[in-house]
């Protein structure tokens, strides 16, 4: 399992997730809500617009995304590092 990057901020993560069909649906204060419909059902996730995102929070987000997209978390981490 590749190591999760420690220097990811909220806006960069939102840009990265747009490659997977996520679009920003709203922003309140320092939290950004994204939605995706590419797997046939709506998936929503909230991203804190922090710099950097705490490692535990980022780990949870990556787990949630890999579960929804049905791809290994390691693939998502590798793409995020690029």
Buried (B, 14 or more C-beta within 10 A) or exposed (E): EEEBBEEBBBEBBBEBBEEBBBEEEEBEEEEBBBBBEEEEEEBEBEBBBBEBBEEEBBBEBBEBBBEBBEEEBEEBBEEBEE
